[in-house]
Amino acid sequence: MIYTFNDDAAAAAGVDNGNTFTSKAAFDAMVKAYNARGGVAGRRIVPVSVELSSNSTSLESDLQAACDKFTQDEHVAVVFSAIGLFSEVFSQCLAKAGTPQITGDYSLGDTRALAAVPTLLAVTTLSVDDRATAVLKHMTSVRRLTRADKLGVVVEGCAYNVRAYNQTLEPLAKRLGVPVAERVESRCFEDIGDLGGLGGDMQNAVLRFQTRGITHVTFVSGSVEGNAMFLFATAAETQGYHPTYLLTSAAIAAVQETNTPKAQLANAYGVGWIPSIDTSHSPLSGAAGKRCLHDLSAASGINPQSAADRYYAASTCDVFALYDAALRLDRGASDARAVMGAVASLGTGFAAAASFGESTDFRNGRRTGASQARMFAWSAGCSCFNYAGQPFSLVAG
């Protein structure tokens, strides 16, 4: 199990996430809950844990050390991850050792990065390419983005984001008749030391977009869309610049509600597939969500109070539940090929507490489970984000 303690980094950015417990607490509670009923598919969990510090200035080294611990020292059967940051190096290291990785993160790389790590399963998120596709197609279909608008794109400069922009977003925008009018590339966020620089990059992006008359802004970032949105919008407010924002679940709209200038959020719209962070008032009310809440409360007295709490809870429960479902289906075979095959065989049959409608789809080689979404938009009445319009499919074809 690998997770991040995030409070100090959030505070450094001037952000209150609103969480009342840590990822570590949620992971430990789920180990206790599963072991109390016999383990995962009847196998007792022996946890090997790594807690990363969000204040680290050497996260890539920390992740390499974690991979070495998991694959060389402890020879773990599987890695459950909630890092909050996609690392190609870490996931490729696990894949090289043949160790399955199941992540509950909203963070993820592009299609090419996923192809290079065939042992990675992302329960309730999308690749960067699929996010860009969902945003552009849906926003043009509901006419939140039209040929009369000028689109500006901020690309976080990690290789997988740049690839997603070049291979997916830019050509798709042209095909839809809304070509990119201005692109700004920021640094690749790799540790806390990049936070100040990212703020400067967003100030530069605001200046360029405002000068070019950009009316609509979107972000290409597998890990820090939320940080980029907050920093960009804060800088834009000081400059009196109020564009329309086109976001995804990875912007963590529920946290933007209480931290980002309200005048900037007034024209913010998004494609959301993670209710707990799309809005601040989405309860875990489905069967998987209720089971998750029961496990956390019974095992460790954890009772989520905020949107961040509900996300921590649901995303953690989901990685345990997916692995349990896979091992039950493949009769306990824990090698990577068997686990991947079992998840594929689940098809649409796995209910994820963190997903919109608790729906997932692992058919046809999909290793990203999120399958349904709905648009979210700012509501002045509640000073919060609400869902709008009808749910739609995220699955091609």
N, C-alpha and C positions, 0 to 999 in steps of 0.2 A: 504494500500500500504506500502510495506517495501522494503527498498533499502539501499545500502551502499555508503558512500562517500569514495572513494578509493585512491585519489591522494597521500595522505601523506604516506600510507603504501607502495605504489609502489615506491615512492621516497626513502623510507628507505631501500628498497631492491636494489636500484640502477637501477630501471627500469623506462623508460618513456613510458607510455601507449599510448600517443599521443592523448588522448581525449580532446576535446575543450568545452564540456559541461558535466554536471553530470547526473546521473540517476534521481535525483530529478527533474531536469529541464525537462527531457523527460517525466516522469510520469505526472508532472503538465501540460505539454503541451497537453498530450492525454486526460486528464480530461477536459481541456478547449475545445479541438476539439470535443469530444463526446457531451459535454453539449451544444455546439453551434448548434448541429443538433438534439437535443432532448434527449440525454443521451444514455445509453446502452439499446438497445431494447426498446427505448421509456421511459426509466427511468432515471431521472436526477441523476448523480453521486454526492454523498456527501462524499468527501474523508476523510479518517482517515489515517494519514501518520506517519510512524516511519522511521527516517533516522539513520542508524547505523554508527558508526565511525570505519573505518578500523584500527585505532590506539587503539581501546579498548583492554584492557587486561582482559575483563570479558564478552566476546560475548555471552556465553551461558546464563548468567544472564540477559544480555540485551535482548536476544531473548525470554526468559521466561516472562520478563516484557512486551514485545511487544505482546506476545500471550495473556497475561492477559488483556491487554488494548483492544485487538481486540474482545476477546470472552466474557469477564466479564463486562468491562466498556462500550464499544461501541456497542457490539452485531452486528458486521458487517456481511453483507451477504456473502462476499467473500474476500479472501486475494490474492492480486497480489504481487509476490515476485521477487526480483532481488538482492539476498543477496551476491552471489558470493561464498557461502560456504554452503554445505548441512548439515543440523542439524536434526538428527532423533528426538531429543527431541522437537524441535519447531514444526515440521510437525505432530508429534504424538499428541502434545497438541492441535493443530487445529482440528485434526481428532476426538479427544475425544469430542470436542465441536460440532462436525458435521459441521464444517466450511470448505467449499471448498477452496483449495489453488491452484492457477494457477501460475506456475513459468516459467519465460523466461530464467532462468539461464542455463548455460552449466553444472553447478554443479548438482550432483545427487548421491543417494546412490545405493545400490545393489538391487537385486530382492527381497530379504527378507525384506529389509527396505521399499520398495514400497508396499509389501503385508500388512505391518503393518500400512500403511497410505492410506486407500482406498479413501480418499478425495483429493489426490494430483494428479494434472495433470501437466506434463512437456511438454511444447509445442514443443520444438525443440532440445531435447537432448536424451541421452540414459542412461540406468542404467550402473553401473560399469561392471556388467557381460556381457552385450551386447557389450560394448566397447571392452573388452578383446577378445570376440568371433570374432568381426569384424576385429580387428587388426590381430589376429593369422591366421584366415582363409584366409583373403585377402593377407597378406604378404607371406604366404606359397604358395598360388595359383599363385602369380606372381614371385615367387622365390626370393623375397628379404630376405627370411628366409628359410634356407635349413637344411637338416640333418647334413651338414658339419659345421654349425655355432654353437656357444655356446651362449645360451640365458641367460642374467641376468635380474632379475626383481626387481625393487624397489617398495615396498609396503608401502604406507602411512598407519601408524598403527591405523587408526580408525577401529572400529569393522566391519563396512560394507565393507571396502576395504579388510580386512583380510579374511572375508567370501568369497568375490568374487574371491580372489586368490585361496583359498582352494577348493571352490566348482566349479569354472569354469576354471580359467586360467591354473592352474597346471595340472588338468586331461586332458584338451583339448590339451595342448602342448604335452603331452605324446602321445595322440591318433594321433596327426599330425606328430609325429616323430621328434619333436624339443623340447625335455624335458628341463625343467629349470635346468641350470647348477649351478646357484648361485642366492640366494634370500637374499635381505637386507630389513629389516623393519625399516622405519623411525618413528619418533614420529607422532602422529595425530595432524595436524595443526588445532588449535581451536581459536587462536587469534594472534595478532601481537607479543606477547611475545614468540611465538614459531618460529618466523622467523629465528633468529640467530641459534637456535638449529637445525632447518631444514638444514641450511647451513652446520653445522658440520656433520649432518647425511649424507649429500650428499658427503662430502669429504671422509668420511669413506666408503661409497659405491663405490666411484671411486677407492680407494685403494684396496678394496677386489676384485672388478671386474677386475682391471688391473692385479692383482696378479694371478687371476684364468684364465687369457687369454680370458675373455668374449669379444665376437665380436659384439653382438647385445644387446641393452638395451631397455627395455620398462618399463612403469610406471603403477601402479595400484593405482589410486587416483581419487575419485569422485569430489574433489574440487580444488586441487592445483597441477595438473599435470604441468601447466605452470611454477609455482614457482620451482617445483622439477627439471624440465628440465633445466631451466635457471641456477639454483645453481649447479646442477650436471655438466652441460656442462662447466660452468666457472671454476669449480674445475678441471675437466678433462683437460682443455686446459693448465692449469698451470703445470700439470703432464705429458704433451705430450701424452695423451691417446685419441685416436680418434675412438671410436666405431661407429657402425651404430645404429641410433635411430629409433624406431618404435613408432609413436605417434598417437594421436587422435585430434579432434577439440579442446578438452579441454586443449591442450598444448598452444593454442593461438599462432599459428605459425606466424601470421602477426606481433605480438609484439616481438617475438623472433628475427625476421629479423633485427631489429634495436638495439637490446640489447645483444644478445648472440654472442660469438665469431664465426666469419664466418667459420673458419676451422672446428668447431664442427657441423655446420649446413650442411656442404658439403655432409654428408651421412645421412641426416635426411629424413625420409619418414613417411607419416601419412595417416590415414583414416579420411576423412573430410566430415562433413555434415552441417557445418556452414560457408558458403563462406566468410562472412564478416571478420572472424578471421582466416580462413585457408590461405588466401592470402591477401596482402595489396592492391590489385587492383580489388576487386570484387564489382562492383556497385550494388545498389538495383534497378535492372532494370525490374523485373517482375511486374505484376499488383499489388500485395500486397505491394511490396516495393515502388512503385511509389505512391500508396495511402498513405502509411506511411510518406513518405517524404513530401507530400502535407500537411498532417495534422500537422506535426511538424512545417513546415514553416509558414503555415497560422495562426496557433494558437499562436506561440511564436517566430517566426523568427529563428528557429533552422534549420541549414543547415549542415549536417554532412560533415566533412572534412577528416577524417582519418578512418582506419579500426575499431579502437575502437569506434569511433563515430557511424559508420554504425551498429555495433553490438548493442550498447546501443539503437539506434533508432529502429532497426528491432525487437529486443527481447521485447522491451517495447510495441511497437505497437501490437505484436502478442498476448500478454496476454489479452489486451482489446478486440481485434478482436475475439479471441476464445470464450470469455465469451459472447460477443454480439451475435455471431452465435449460441451458445448453448441456450441462452434465447429466441432467435427468433424461434428456433426449438421447444422448449418445452413450448411455449406460456407464457413465463415469470416466470415459476416455478423456484425458486432460491434455494430450498433445495438441499443438496449435492447429494442425489440419483437422482434427476431430472437432475441436471447439468451433472453428470457423464454419465447418460443414453443418454442425448442429444449429448454429445461429441462422445460417441460410435456410435451413429446413423449418425454422420457426416462421419464416415468411412474415405474415402480418399478425401472427398469433401472440406476440409479446406485448403486454401492457406496461408502459413506462410512466412512472409517476410524474416525471418532469416534462413529458411531451404534451403538446396540444391534443386534447381529446384522449390522452394516454395512448395515442396511435403510433405505431412504428411499422416499418416495412424493410425487411432484409432480403427481399426477393431479388433475383437477377444480379447477384453479385454485389448488391449494396452493402456497404459496411458502415453507413451512417443511417441511424434509425429514423430520424425525424421525417415524418411523412405528410403531415397536415400543418397548415398555417392559417393565419388570419391577419388582416391589417390592423395595426394599432395607430392611434392618433391622439393628440393632445386635446383634452377637454377643459375648457376654461371654468366650467361649472364646478368641477371637483378639484381643479388644479392638479390633474393627474392624467395618466394615459388610460384610454379605454380601447377595447376592441371595436372595430367597425366593419360593416359588410359581412359577407358570408365566408365560411371556411373554404379553403381550396387546397388541392393536392400539390405536394412538393416533388412528386415522383414523375419523372419524364415518361411520356407515352400514356 
